[in-house]
């Protein structure tokens, strides 16, 4: 109820100002309209990327070591552990079918592409 009286008071003040200045007749002749809005305007400090909004497991642009270990385990490598991390590859080693095996993953691919295997 209080908001309506504030809006009405603002509208009355604007109309009185325009009428006092003598601009009411020329404004209507030119087809100009005056619009008053009251409300909350939402602003963001930086542009927001809505592709990842609400998604918990969005991927980073590069392969992370823990992602490489998880992928090696999905390939059937038991007791998978990180053996070597370089700027180009991540090497994960473990046991498959009773023998030592290792898988090399590309570091700069978003889904940890396999670039080499040994013992598989």
Wavefront OBJ file of the C-alpha trace (Angstrom):
o trace
v 0.000 0.000 0.000
v 2.861 2.331 0.853
v 4.571 1.628 -2.489
v 1.469 2.716 -4.428
v 1.369 6.040 -2.606
v 5.079 6.565 -3.343
v 4.497 5.842 -7.042
v 1.503 8.167 -7.132
v 3.525 10.906 -5.428
v 6.381 10.514 -7.906
v 4.001 10.621 -10.860
v 2.300 13.738 -9.494
v 5.664 15.436 -8.984
v 6.765 14.685 -12.560
v 3.481 15.885 -14.050
v 3.613 19.067 -11.969
v 7.185 19.754 -13.078
v 6.338 19.269 -16.736
v 3.200 21.414 -16.470
v 5.065 24.194 -14.636
v 7.767 24.280 -17.271
v 5.172 24.692 -20.012
v 6.341 21.571 -21.856
v 3.057 19.677 -21.700
v 1.662 21.005 -24.971
v 4.867 20.647 -27.086
v 5.557 17.159 -25.676
v 2.126 15.922 -26.692
v 2.465 17.575 -30.079
v 5.765 15.785 -30.744
v 4.410 12.410 -29.622
v 6.798 12.016 -26.678
v 5.864 9.839 -23.739
v 7.187 9.858 -20.209
v 7.442 6.521 -18.432
v 8.184 6.101 -14.739
v 9.223 2.716 -13.357
v 10.054 1.765 -9.812
v 11.657 -1.556 -9.037
v 14.831 -3.521 -8.464
v 17.344 -3.705 -11.293
v 19.651 -6.720 -11.086
v 23.204 -6.072 -12.213
v 26.192 -8.397 -12.409
v 29.733 -7.249 -11.862
v 30.966 -9.431 -14.721
v 29.240 -11.355 -17.511
v 27.969 -14.690 -16.229
v 28.342 -17.847 -18.300
v 24.987 -19.599 -18.044
v 26.269 -22.815 -19.702
v 27.704 -23.924 -16.341
v 24.921 -22.581 -14.119
v 23.704 -25.266 -11.740
v 26.117 -27.916 -13.000
v 28.298 -29.427 -10.310
v 30.793 -31.341 -12.440
v 31.680 -29.007 -15.257
v 35.011 -29.782 -16.887
v 38.074 -27.618 -16.842
v 39.821 -27.041 -20.175
v 42.780 -29.303 -19.244
v 43.120 -32.833 -17.885
v 43.676 -32.901 -14.130
v 45.656 -35.715 -12.411
v 42.681 -36.947 -10.375
v 40.611 -37.162 -13.581
v 43.351 -39.262 -15.209
v 43.367 -41.670 -12.226
v 39.580 -42.048 -12.408
v 39.708 -42.734 -16.147
v 42.474 -45.317 -15.663
v 40.334 -47.065 -13.054
v 37.421 -47.124 -15.512
v 39.785 -48.785 -18.022
v 40.323 -51.597 -15.495
v 43.586 -50.504 -13.891
v 43.517 -51.541 -10.224
v 45.463 -49.679 -7.520
v 45.856 -46.779 -9.962
v 48.315 -44.121 -8.840
v 49.982 -41.111 -10.435
v 53.480 -41.978 -11.548
v 54.566 -38.845 -13.413
v 53.091 -35.419 -14.162
v 54.624 -33.319 -16.909
v 53.437 -30.278 -18.813
v 52.415 -32.564 -21.686
v 51.386 -35.908 -20.141
v 50.078 -37.529 -16.974
v 51.261 -41.125 -16.462
v 49.116 -43.368 -14.270
v 50.321 -46.848 -13.311
v 48.634 -49.782 -11.617
v 47.865 -53.487 -11.977
v 45.854 -55.125 -14.743
v 45.416 -58.903 -15.025
v 48.130 -59.470 -12.438
v 50.844 -57.418 -14.187
v 52.041 -53.842 -13.873
v 50.573 -51.518 -16.491
v 50.656 -47.786 -17.170
v 48.602 -45.369 -19.244
v 49.744 -41.936 -20.448
v 47.086 -39.220 -20.794
v 47.387 -35.944 -22.700
v 47.562 -33.006 -20.310
v 46.025 -30.337 -22.565
v 42.919 -32.204 -23.650
v 39.675 -31.567 -21.763
v 38.747 -35.255 -21.465
v 42.157 -36.859 -20.796
v 42.830 -38.505 -24.145
v 45.054 -41.611 -24.061
v 48.410 -41.034 -25.813
v 50.224 -44.210 -24.799
v 49.928 -47.517 -22.954
v 52.332 -50.106 -21.569
v 51.449 -53.572 -20.333
v 47.798 -53.477 -21.262
l 1 2 3 4 5 6 7 8 9 10 11 12 13 14 15 16 17 18 19 20 21 22 23 24 25 26 27 28 29 30 31 32 33 34 35 36 37 38 39 40 41 42 43 44 45 46 47 48 49 50 51 52 53 54 55 56 57 58 59 60 61 62 63 64 65 66 67 68 69 70 71 72 73 74 75 76 77 78 79 80 81 82 83 84 85 86 87 88 89 90 91 92 93 94 95 96 97 98 99 100 101 102 103 104 105 106 107 108 109 110 111 112 113 114 115 116 117 118 119 120
